[in-house]
Amino acid sequence: MPFSLAISNYRIPFQKNYWLWIFPTVFITIWINTLLGTNDLNNWFLENTLTVLFMLFLVFSFRKYQFSDLSYLLICVYLCLHVYGAKYTYAENPFGYWLKDYFGFERNHYDRIVHFCFGFLLAYPMRELFLRWLKYPKTVSWILPIEITLSISALYELIEWAVADVFFKAQGDAYLGTQGDIWDAQKDIFMAFMGAIISTTIVSLVKKLFKIHEQ
């Protein structure tokens, strides 16, 4: 079954693209599982507000521009990581506790992992959007995903502050998940920033190594 990349000149229509059936099916299955298994329903709804908005963007933008299969795969993986974190709250995530016990960490680092993956997994789809859909220059298409990752990460931390201190104080601690770290917000932004830099660097190195030229 063909699997398109950002540089591919073809896009398989939804009806014949099995990947575009598999990715939503996997995500929705995991999403429903997180809803049914959550121990904090209010936090689940808060965490998934942006998930719903992101899904609506993907659905309504599909007719105008269909991303590559690789971009949809990366988006699917990120969303699965995010909703899995929302199931338990990030600070109480079981996988994070397993990593904490196995490696001797001082805290549950699942939130750090997802913030890193935000930059690492979504920089490629963002770059494809700017380069292939919006027809931005190549250099701009390299830089913008990193800048936008920084901007969105900072905006998300402001949203977390608003939720915790202004709108939903009862859910504040669970939503923030700072675990006593006064620099939690800054570290989360840094992790996303580094993820985007590493992702774009890897793509650049692969293109140079295999002498791939974009059209």
LINKA-V527885 format. One record per pair of residues at least 12 apart in sequence whose C-alpha atoms are under 10 Angstrom apart, sorted by the first residue. I is the first residue (numbers start at 1). J is the second residue. D is the distance in whole Angstrom. If there is no record, write none. Layout:
i=I j=J d=D
i=I j=J d=D
This chain:
i=1 j=17 d=8
i=1 j=18 d=8
i=1 j=19 d=9
i=2 j=17 d=9
i=2 j=18 d=9
i=2 j=19 d=9
i=2 j=69 d=9
i=3 j=17 d=9
i=3 j=18 d=10
i=3 j=19 d=8
i=3 j=68 d=8
i=3 j=69 d=6
i=3 j=70 d=7
i=4 j=19 d=10
i=4 j=67 d=9
i=4 j=68 d=5
i=4 j=69 d=5
i=4 j=70 d=6
i=4 j=71 d=9
i=4 j=72 d=10
i=5 j=67 d=9
i=5 j=68 d=5
i=5 j=69 d=6
i=5 j=70 d=5
i=5 j=71 d=7
i=5 j=72 d=10
i=5 j=128 d=9
i=6 j=67 d=7
i=6 j=68 d=5
i=6 j=69 d=8
i=6 j=70 d=7
i=6 j=71 d=7
i=6 j=124 d=8
i=6 j=125 d=8
i=6 j=127 d=9
i=6 j=128 d=6
i=6 j=129 d=9
i=6 j=131 d=9
i=6 j=132 d=8
i=6 j=214 d=9
i=7 j=68 d=8
i=7 j=128 d=8
i=7 j=131 d=10
i=7 j=132 d=8
i=7 j=212 d=9
i=7 j=213 d=8
i=7 j=214 d=6
i=7 j=215 d=7
i=8 j=68 d=8
i=8 j=69 d=10
i=8 j=214 d=9
i=8 j=215 d=9
i=9 j=68 d=10
i=9 j=215 d=9
i=10 j=68 d=9
i=11 j=65 d=10
i=11 j=66 d=7
i=11 j=67 d=8
i=11 j=68 d=7
i=11 j=69 d=8
i=12 j=66 d=9
i=12 j=68 d=9
i=12 j=69 d=9
i=13 j=66 d=9
i=14 j=62 d=9
i=14 j=66 d=9
i=17 j=69 d=9
i=18 j=69 d=10
i=19 j=69 d=7
i=19 j=70 d=10
i=19 j=72 d=9
i=19 j=73 d=8
i=20 j=68 d=10
i=20 j=69 d=7
i=20 j=72 d=8
i=20 j=73 d=9
i=22 j=73 d=10
i=22 j=76 d=10
i=23 j=69 d=9
i=23 j=72 d=7
i=23 j=73 d=7
i=23 j=74 d=10
i=23 j=75 d=9
i=23 j=76 d=6
i=23 j=77 d=9
i=24 j=55 d=10
i=24 j=72 d=9
i=24 j=73 d=10
i=24 j=76 d=7
i=25 j=76 d=10
i=26 j=76 d=8
i=26 j=77 d=10
i=26 j=80 d=9
i=27 j=75 d=10
i=27 j=76 d=6
i=27 j=77 d=8
i=27 j=78 d=10
i=27 j=79 d=7
i=27 j=80 d=6
i=27 j=81 d=10
i=27 j=83 d=9
i=28 j=76 d=10
i=28 j=79 d=10
i=28 j=80 d=9
i=29 j=80 d=10
i=30 j=79 d=10
i=30 j=80 d=7
i=30 j=81 d=10
i=30 j=83 d=8
i=30 j=84 d=8
i=31 j=48 d=10
i=31 j=79 d=9
i=31 j=80 d=7
i=31 j=82 d=10
i=31 j=83 d=6
i=31 j=84 d=8
i=31 j=86 d=10
i=31 j=87 d=9
i=32 j=83 d=9
i=32 j=87 d=10
i=33 j=83 d=9
i=33 j=84 d=9
i=33 j=87 d=8
i=34 j=80 d=10
i=34 j=83 d=7
i=34 j=84 d=6
i=34 j=85 d=9
i=34 j=86 d=7
i=34 j=87 d=5
i=34 j=88 d=8
i=35 j=48 d=10
i=35 j=83 d=9
i=35 j=84 d=9
i=35 j=86 d=9
i=35 j=87 d=7
i=35 j=88 d=10
i=36 j=87 d=9
i=37 j=87 d=7
i=37 j=88 d=8
i=38 j=84 d=9
i=38 j=85 d=10
i=38 j=86 d=8
i=38 j=87 d=5
i=38 j=88 d=6
i=38 j=89 d=9
i=39 j=86 d=10
i=39 j=87 d=7
i=39 j=88 d=6
i=39 j=89 d=9
i=40 j=86 d=9
i=40 j=87 d=8
i=40 j=88 d=7
i=40 j=89 d=8
i=40 j=171 d=9
i=40 j=174 d=9
i=41 j=86 d=9
i=41 j=87 d=8
i=41 j=88 d=10
i=42 j=168 d=10
i=42 j=170 d=10
i=42 j=171 d=7
i=42 j=174 d=10
i=42 j=175 d=10
i=43 j=86 d=7
i=43 j=87 d=8
i=43 j=88 d=9
i=43 j=89 d=7
i=43 j=168 d=10
i=43 j=170 d=10
i=43 j=171 d=6
i=43 j=172 d=9
i=43 j=174 d=7
i=43 j=175 d=7
i=44 j=83 d=8
i=44 j=84 d=10
i=44 j=85 d=9
i=44 j=86 d=5
i=44 j=87 d=6
i=44 j=88 d=8
i=44 j=89 d=8
i=44 j=175 d=9
i=45 j=86 d=9
i=45 j=87 d=10
i=46 j=86 d=9
i=46 j=160 d=10
i=46 j=163 d=9
i=46 j=168 d=9
i=46 j=171 d=9
i=46 j=175 d=8
i=47 j=82 d=8
i=47 j=83 d=8
i=47 j=85 d=9
i=47 j=86 d=6
i=47 j=87 d=9
i=47 j=89 d=9
i=47 j=90 d=10
i=47 j=160 d=10
i=47 j=175 d=8
i=48 j=79 d=10
i=48 j=82 d=9
i=48 j=83 d=7
i=48 j=86 d=7
i=48 j=87 d=10
i=50 j=156 d=10
i=51 j=79 d=7
i=51 j=82 d=8
i=51 j=83 d=8
i=54 j=75 d=10
i=54 j=79 d=9
i=55 j=75 d=10
i=55 j=79 d=9
i=58 j=72 d=9
i=58 j=75 d=10
i=64 j=133 d=9
i=65 j=129 d=8
i=65 j=132 d=9
i=65 j=133 d=7
i=65 j=134 d=10
i=66 j=129 d=9
i=66 j=133 d=9
i=67 j=125 d=7
i=67 j=126 d=10
i=67 j=128 d=7
i=67 j=129 d=8
i=67 j=132 d=9
i=67 j=133 d=9
i=68 j=125 d=8
i=68 j=128 d=8
i=68 j=129 d=10
i=69 j=125 d=10
i=70 j=124 d=9
i=70 j=125 d=8
i=71 j=121 d=8
i=71 j=122 d=8
i=71 j=123 d=9
i=71 j=124 d=7
i=71 j=125 d=5
i=71 j=126 d=9
i=71 j=127 d=10
i=71 j=128 d=8
i=71 j=129 d=10
i=72 j=122 d=10
i=72 j=125 d=8
i=73 j=121 d=9
i=73 j=125 d=10
i=74 j=117 d=9
i=74 j=118 d=10
i=74 j=120 d=9
i=74 j=121 d=5
i=74 j=122 d=7
i=74 j=123 d=9
i=74 j=124 d=8
i=74 j=125 d=8
i=75 j=117 d=10
i=75 j=118 d=9
i=75 j=121 d=7
i=75 j=122 d=6
i=75 j=123 d=10
i=75 j=124 d=9
i=75 j=125 d=8
i=76 j=121 d=9
i=76 j=122 d=10
i=77 j=117 d=9
i=77 j=121 d=8
i=77 j=122 d=10
i=78 j=114 d=8
i=78 j=115 d=10
i=78 j=117 d=7
i=78 j=118 d=7
i=78 j=119 d=10
i=78 j=120 d=9
i=78 j=121 d=6
i=78 j=122 d=8
i=79 j=114 d=9
i=79 j=117 d=10
i=79 j=118 d=9
i=79 j=121 d=10
i=80 j=114 d=10
i=81 j=110 d=9
i=81 j=111 d=10
i=81 j=113 d=9
i=81 j=114 d=7
i=81 j=117 d=9
i=81 j=118 d=10
i=82 j=110 d=10
i=82 j=111 d=9
i=82 j=113 d=10
i=82 j=114 d=7
i=82 j=115 d=9
i=82 j=117 d=9
i=82 j=118 d=9
i=84 j=114 d=10
i=85 j=110 d=7
i=85 j=111 d=8
i=85 j=114 d=8
i=86 j=174 d=10
i=86 j=175 d=9
i=88 j=174 d=9
i=89 j=110 d=10
i=89 j=111 d=9
i=89 j=173 d=10
i=89 j=174 d=6
i=89 j=175 d=7
i=89 j=176 d=9
i=89 j=177 d=8
i=90 j=108 d=8
i=90 j=109 d=8
i=90 j=110 d=6
i=90 j=111 d=5
i=90 j=112 d=9
i=90 j=114 d=9
i=90 j=174 d=8
i=90 j=175 d=8
i=90 j=176 d=8
i=90 j=177 d=6
i=90 j=178 d=9
i=91 j=107 d=8
i=91 j=108 d=6
i=91 j=109 d=8
i=91 j=110 d=7
i=91 j=111 d=7
i=91 j=173 d=9
i=91 j=174 d=7
i=91 j=175 d=9
i=91 j=176 d=8
i=91 j=177 d=5
i=91 j=178 d=8
i=91 j=179 d=7
i=92 j=108 d=7
i=92 j=109 d=10
i=92 j=110 d=9
i=92 j=111 d=10
i=92 j=174 d=9
i=92 j=177 d=8
i=92 j=179 d=10
i=93 j=108 d=7
i=93 j=109 d=9
i=93 j=110 d=7
i=93 j=111 d=9
i=94 j=108 d=9
i=94 j=110 d=9
i=95 j=108 d=9
i=95 j=109 d=9
i=95 j=110 d=7
i=96 j=108 d=5
i=96 j=109 d=5
i=96 j=110 d=5
i=96 j=111 d=8
i=96 j=112 d=10
i=96 j=113 d=9
i=97 j=109 d=8
i=97 j=110 d=8
i=98 j=110 d=10
i=106 j=179 d=10
i=107 j=178 d=10
i=107 j=179 d=7
i=107 j=180 d=9
i=107 j=181 d=9
i=108 j=177 d=9
i=108 j=178 d=10
i=108 j=179 d=8
i=109 j=179 d=10
i=111 j=176 d=10
i=111 j=177 d=8
i=111 j=178 d=9
i=111 j=184 d=10
i=111 j=188 d=8
i=111 j=191 d=10
i=112 j=184 d=9
i=112 j=187 d=8
i=112 j=188 d=6
i=112 j=189 d=9
i=112 j=190 d=9
i=112 j=191 d=7
i=112 j=192 d=8
i=113 j=188 d=9
i=113 j=191 d=8
i=113 j=192 d=9
i=113 j=195 d=10
i=114 j=188 d=9
i=114 j=191 d=9
i=114 j=192 d=8
i=114 j=195 d=10
i=115 j=149 d=10
i=115 j=153 d=8
i=115 j=187 d=9
i=115 j=188 d=6
i=115 j=189 d=7
i=115 j=190 d=9
i=115 j=191 d=6
i=115 j=192 d=5
i=115 j=193 d=9
i=115 j=194 d=10
i=115 j=195 d=8
i=116 j=187 d=10
i=116 j=188 d=8
i=116 j=189 d=8
i=116 j=190 d=8
i=116 j=191 d=5
i=116 j=192 d=4
i=116 j=193 d=7
i=116 j=194 d=7
i=116 j=195 d=5
i=116 j=196 d=8
i=116 j=198 d=10
i=117 j=191 d=8
i=117 j=192 d=7
i=117 j=193 d=10
i=117 j=194 d=10
i=117 j=195 d=6
i=117 j=196 d=8
i=117 j=199 d=10
i=118 j=149 d=8
i=118 j=152 d=10
i=118 j=153 d=9
i=118 j=189 d=10
i=118 j=191 d=9
i=118 j=192 d=6
i=118 j=193 d=9
i=118 j=195 d=7
i=118 j=196 d=8
i=119 j=145 d=8
i=119 j=146 d=8
i=119 j=148 d=9
i=119 j=149 d=6
i=119 j=150 d=9
i=119 j=152 d=10
i=119 j=153 d=9
i=119 j=189 d=9
i=119 j=190 d=10
i=119 j=191 d=8
i=119 j=192 d=5
i=119 j=193 d=6
i=119 j=194 d=7
i=119 j=195 d=4
i=119 j=196 d=4
i=119 j=197 d=8
i=119 j=198 d=9
i=119 j=199 d=8
i=119 j=200 d=9
i=120 j=146 d=10
i=120 j=149 d=10
i=120 j=191 d=9
i=120 j=192 d=7
i=120 j=193 d=8
i=120 j=194 d=8
i=120 j=195 d=4
i=120 j=196 d=5
i=120 j=197 d=8
i=120 j=198 d=7
i=120 j=199 d=5
i=120 j=200 d=8
i=120 j=202 d=10
i=121 j=192 d=10
i=121 j=195 d=8
i=121 j=196 d=8
i=121 j=199 d=7
i=121 j=200 d=10
i=122 j=145 d=8
i=122 j=146 d=10
i=122 j=149 d=9
i=122 j=192 d=10
i=122 j=195 d=9
i=122 j=196 d=8
i=122 j=199 d=9
i=123 j=141 d=10
i=123 j=142 d=9
i=123 j=143 d=10
i=123 j=144 d=9
i=123 j=145 d=5
i=123 j=146 d=7
i=123 j=148 d=9
i=123 j=149 d=8
i=123 j=192 d=10
i=123 j=193 d=10
i=123 j=195 d=8
i=123 j=196 d=5
i=123 j=197 d=8
i=123 j=198 d=9
i=123 j=199 d=7
i=123 j=200 d=7
i=123 j=203 d=10
i=124 j=141 d=10
i=124 j=142 d=9
i=124 j=145 d=8
i=124 j=196 d=8
i=124 j=199 d=7
i=124 j=200 d=7
i=124 j=203 d=8
i=125 j=145 d=9
i=126 j=141 d=8
i=126 j=142 d=9
i=126 j=144 d=8
i=126 j=145 d=6
i=126 j=146 d=9
i=126 j=148 d=9
i=126 j=149 d=9
i=127 j=140 d=9
i=127 j=141 d=5
i=127 j=142 d=6
i=127 j=143 d=9
i=127 j=144 d=7
i=127 j=145 d=6
i=127 j=146 d=9
i=127 j=200 d=9
i=128 j=141 d=8
i=128 j=142 d=10
i=128 j=145 d=10
i=129 j=141 d=8
i=129 j=145 d=10
i=130 j=142 d=9
i=130 j=144 d=8
i=130 j=145 d=9
i=131 j=214 d=9
i=131 j=215 d=10
i=132 j=214 d=10
i=132 j=215 d=9
i=138 j=214 d=9
i=138 j=215 d=10
i=142 j=197 d=10
i=142 j=200 d=7
i=142 j=201 d=9
i=142 j=203 d=10
i=142 j=204 d=9
i=143 j=196 d=10
i=143 j=197 d=9
i=143 j=200 d=9
i=145 j=193 d=10
i=145 j=196 d=7
i=145 j=197 d=9
i=145 j=199 d=10
i=145 j=200 d=8
i=146 j=192 d=9
i=146 j=193 d=6
i=146 j=194 d=9
i=146 j=195 d=9
i=146 j=196 d=5
i=146 j=197 d=6
i=146 j=198 d=10
i=146 j=199 d=9
i=146 j=200 d=8
i=147 j=193 d=8
i=147 j=196 d=9
i=147 j=197 d=10
i=148 j=193 d=9
i=148 j=196 d=9
i=149 j=189 d=8
i=149 j=190 d=10
i=149 j=192 d=7
i=149 j=193 d=6
i=149 j=194 d=10
i=149 j=195 d=9
i=149 j=196 d=7
i=149 j=197 d=10
i=150 j=189 d=6
i=150 j=190 d=8
i=150 j=191 d=10
i=150 j=192 d=7
i=150 j=193 d=6
i=150 j=194 d=10
i=150 j=196 d=9
i=151 j=189 d=9
i=151 j=193 d=10
i=152 j=189 d=9
i=152 j=192 d=9
i=153 j=185 d=9
i=153 j=186 d=9
i=153 j=188 d=8
i=153 j=189 d=5
i=153 j=190 d=9
i=153 j=191 d=9
i=153 j=192 d=7
i=153 j=193 d=8
i=154 j=185 d=8
i=154 j=186 d=8
i=154 j=188 d=9
i=154 j=189 d=6
i=154 j=190 d=10
i=154 j=192 d=10
i=155 j=189 d=10
i=156 j=185 d=9
i=156 j=188 d=10
i=156 j=189 d=9
i=157 j=176 d=9
i=157 j=184 d=10
i=157 j=185 d=6
i=157 j=186 d=9
i=157 j=188 d=8
i=157 j=189 d=8
i=158 j=185 d=9
i=159 j=176 d=10
i=160 j=172 d=8
i=160 j=173 d=10
i=160 j=175 d=7
i=160 j=176 d=6
i=160 j=177 d=10
i=160 j=185 d=9
i=161 j=175 d=9
i=161 j=176 d=8
i=161 j=185 d=10
i=163 j=175 d=8
i=163 j=176 d=9
i=164 j=176 d=7
